[in-house]
Amino acid sequence: MYFDIHTHKTSSKNSLYCHSDLTTPLPPNFNGTFTAGLHPWFLPTDIKEGLLLLKDWLDNKNCISLGECGLDRLRGPDIQYQEGALVSQINLAKERQLPFVVIHCVRAYDLLLKIFKETDYRGVFLLHDYLGGASITEELLKNDQVLFSLGSGLFRSSNKFHESLKIIPIEKLFFETDDSNHLIEAVYYQYASLTSNPIDKITEQIYRNIHNHLPKVLNL
């Protein structure tokens, strides 16, 4: 089974849909499970109102956790505002005892590491479409709560990122399509090609990872 842990498309089977624009309804005829969060690109000017809206989405019985949310130094409002919004959402995940938070991070891993150290949230931080280099990966691996989801970045020729593939244990990995045009099968096979891992081993391990770390996802 090729499972897609994070996608913005509802047509995919064996996938977890992420609803990012909380001001719009779910896509027509969609009745599966999903995650919802205040994406750093689309943060409201009043974060209190945004959190109230997010709470309404989290009340939906099919919303199994929070995200994506996070930090982006290339797009979105002031990074300090983003930081406050992320901390508020992690606190909400703690309050609701949600099992995981899907994290978006672009060029802000210094702040993200600080937030991870300061929070007392006990769930999983799933870093989606991860592209970090080896040095930041080593720092993140020191935190047992951090897991990695790989996607379209696998198709880019980045030696810096490819060095991270050598040190991220497969037991901490998931795969995704996000909003790309790649099929999830292609993402799995690209990882297999880059790491020389047999595809059967990869699919079996990812299923075990879901069972071990994100069991609610298996109820899809």
Protein Blocks (a to p, Z undefined) as FASTA:
>chain_A
ZZdfbdcbfkbghiacddfblmbccdehiabdcdddddfklccfblklmmmmmmmmmmpm
klgbgcdddddfkgccdfklmmmmmmmmmmmmmmnopabdcdddehilmmmmmmmmmpcc
fbdcddehiabdfklmmmmmmpmkbccdddfkmmpccfklmmmmmmmcfklgccdekjaf
bdfklmmmmmmmmnopafklmmmmmmmmmmmmmmmlmmZZ
